[in-house]
């Protein structure tokens, strides 16, 4: 048998955790959706909208940290996915604006989120380079490829494993797409 008072305590803790979990999942889904819209704005060079979206996302992330604490938040997969998507957009914006990627102050973000977001950002660079090529801005494609090469050159030193290794391998595939794109542009422009 289980002590009734102990069982009631377990029930209260479980319900409190489930209530918090539902609130985190709901907020994280909203953040994820906003982060995707942010990336879309960046891809269209709508930096004003992107800056507004990033500020809104950061405000919501800070609010969640204050309410639940960073440790509790990182127990939820939806939260981790939302933060990674936010960092994918934030690092894309940073790179396009020709700034250095560094720790973003005011938020408790972990290394896994940063590394996952940076790896995913390489894929967004392919999309950005494709858009630049479509506009005839071929020199921009070469610059984007160089940025991706530099980032990948720094990431190789991590010797990533597990989930992050998968992300890194995907980023390496995206770098190959950029290499192919620049090669084809050079071939076309030498004729």
Helices and strands as residue ranges (DSSP letters): H 4-43, H 47-68, H 70-73, H 77-96, H 111-134, H 138-155, G 156-158, H 162-189
